[in-house]
Every structure is written in structure tokens, then in C-alpha cells.
Amino acid sequence: MFEPVRFAIVGCGVIADIHAQGISRLDEAVLTAVCDVDEEKGKAFALKYGAKYYADYKELLADSDIEVVNICTPSGMHPQHAMLAAYAGKHIICEKPLAIKLEDLLHMIQVCKEQDVKLATVFPRRMAPAAQYVKRILEEGRLGRLTLCDAYVKIYRSQQYYDSAGWRGTWDMDGGGAMMNQGIHIVDLLQWFAGPVKSIYGKASALQRNIEVEDTAVSLLTYEGGGLGVMVMTTTSNPELGQRVELHGERGTLVYEDDEIKQLLIDGKAVAVPAFEPFIVLPDGHRIQIRDMAYAVREDREPVVTGEDGIHALQMILGTYESSRLNKEIHLIMREEG
């Protein structure tokens, strides 16, 4: 067993508590410091977890005890906070999305490479044992060539939710709505399972909530492998209908819903799925990724979910928004190469 890796958290909001719980439950990690501009909230958070409190982020970064910074600030602030951490020589775990603009994300990745620090994006749903099993099924080609792969996120967020913080539901700080903030985890799973998307035709609108960004979005996808698919995402489903990925190939079908495999049929026959250890995305997924970062630091390797792994999901979301604005199909590979 190695010496515990020393973590810090910037931004002491709701998701920061999940990060702190994950760190506190690991032998491989210790929470050294926290930072928040709200002194009352920051000090209370630090006291709860036995960490030092900093009001000034640059002072926290000057603390030589800190090895990894977990960025839990509003999405629009992620690039600034990540690059400051990189220039200070700190490794980074950053909440999704890493950035709300593709050029900012690519710049973050470049700076981290230049400064020789590790960058991980938080996609905890990938950590589910059932998700890992699905990935193996697909890599083994057991469904055959994928022809139709869809994702659905039908959850509920009230107007009060958006009004609870000034940054929620804004383009500048949230970067988007149902797809960018809530749906990005399933967007990531879809592309991780089914492969990269070549083009998107999308529509996104605020149909019920008084917000700048969308509460409902629909996308038609064309995959690089030739298959088709749709993404349907909303925060106005009342009651909620959950989050689901449906994968259809030449040989079979797999339905993955709320981090469980609900159906797996190959060559017309139902396939028994192994019994997995219980997994709750919050906090299990975060804890697994934090533990992995600790090992990545001590073993000097890349984290299991890298900064680069955050690129394509962001492209798919931004492509949907651009398509909706321009009312035309957006070719993502052309955007990446151009």
C-alpha cells in the first residue's frame, strides 16, 4: 500500500459532497483542502471533512501538500480552474462537462500534456459493472454489426431547480440544459458503446422551463460504422421514465437502463446476465474514479477516463445545438479535422 494521495476540492456545492465522501472512504486518498468563495459554506464543508479551507483558489494551488484537485465548480468555469491547476503542477479530476466549448476542452488537454499532469473527466456511469460487461459484449462482436443505437433520458427538473443557482440554465455557465447538464452521461455511454458519431441532425428547445438553454432535445445520429440512432433527452418528464440505451445489431439486441442490463438477446435467444455487485452511480462511480486517479498518480499512468474521453460526447451535444440553430445536418468529423 502506498502513501495516500492528497486531494483538494474547489467548489463546495452539491456534487462536491459526493467527491468528499468518495475520498473519505478510500485508504488510497485523503482530503487535504477545500476552496469556495462563499466563506461560510466553504468553512462548514472543510470542518465536516477535516480539511483546510481556502477562500482564494491560487492560495490553495500554492499548497505543496496537494497533489490532485477535484474541480466541482459551475461548468463554464472548468477550463480556467483546470488550467490554473495544471500550471501549478496539480493533477486534475474535473466534473462533466470538462468544458462547454470544444476549443476550451482541447486547450485544457493540451495544457495538461505540456505541464505533464493527469486529467480525468468524471463519467461515473462507465464504472458500473454492468456497463463494463456491455462494453465487453460489444468488443467481442456478439451483437454483430450495430445498425440502430439509441439513448433516452426522461427525467424531471422543476423551475425551482433552475432558479436555485444563478448559473443553472444559462449558456455562459451551464453551457446547455437537458443534454449538456443531465444527459451527457448517457451521451457518453452511447458513444462509448456504439462508436463515434459521424453526423447529427438535432432540435433543442425550452418548452416548459423559463431558461436560456433547452429542457428538451432530440437528435438523429449517423455513426461512422454506418448505423443510425436517436437521442431523446428532457428534464420535463413527469413522472420520470429513467435513462436508457438501446443497442440493435445484426445478431441481437441489448437494452441498458438505469445502470442495469434489462434485456440481452442474441440469435433470437435470451442470454443470462451475470449477477453484479450492487452499484449506485452516486457515490460509487465517483469513488472508483478517485481511487483510480490515486493509483494513476502513484503508478505514473493515465487515468481510466482521460480528458480525451470527454471530447466526443461534447461534440455530439454541441453538434445538436448547432444543428438546431442552423436547421441543417452537422458533420462532426469535419468539425474535428477543420
Phi, psi and omega in degrees: 000134182268170176296133182304140177282137186265118184254156171226155178238131173248126185094105187256045177274202187300311185289336179299327180296324177294318177298314182296320177299316180299314180297316185294339182263010182245138173286337185275356187220154174217139178273113185268320186206159174224159180219135173203142180289337175277102187299317181298313180293316182296316180294321178295320179295315179298318179296319181300323186249009175066038182244164173286151178247135173235134172274334183254120183297322180294328175293320177299316182293338178279352180286113184290346178289337189273131179251325183229137176248127175263117185266115184234028180273172176305148190306320182293346180263353185303312182301315180300311183292323180292316183290326174298319178296318180298315180294337177272001178081020180262140171287161192225131163247121185239134176298158178284154338288154178302324177207165179255000174232137184299319181296326177292320179296314180296324177294318177303312181298316180298314180298317180297321177294316181297325181270000178058046174241155182271141180233123178239137173260144185274103172234075189294339181293336176294338185280347181299133178306323179293322178295320177297322179294316177302316180302318179295318178304316182288319179296330177280353178073025187287340174269355185076192180295128181285132183240333179215116184225119189236159176223139181227129173232109182234089183234180186231130171226126183281169174298327179297325176301311181292329180281350187287342178213138186298337183275341184293139176074017179248151177290321186293322187248326179269329176078354183162182185240249187304324182274317184285315187273305184269317189280347187302329179296319180282327172303314179297314179300317182301312182287330177294320179285309195264348180100170186294151180262134182273317181211159184221138167236117189226162172226135180218131183210157168266105186260335181234327187264149177272079182221161178288324187265183185276146167255354180214134179214143178226135180227139170259125187249142167240120183276156176301327180284357177102347179286170177241169178185172175226153167238130178233118187220132180210153171249023181242013181282114184226103009281167178292145178245008172088192185229128192216145171238131177242127183238122180238126178235181182298333185252347183183187184223141176227130177244123183240116186227127177048049173067026175223148175276113183269333182204135175217111179237129178230128182053041175079004182239140176291136180253129178292134180258137179300156174278122182260155173299145178304138182221126175241121186310311174253109016250003190301315183298318178296317181299320179295318180291324177294317178299317179299319179297321178302314178292323179299321179293312184288329181264357181053058177227174178284148174292163185295328174239109187270176173299319179301329179293346178271355188289308193290323177300319178296318177302318181295321180289311179296326176297320176299314181296317181294318178299319179296320180291320187264350182055049177207164178290137180249128180265110187289324180295321176299321178296318183294318184280333185273000000 
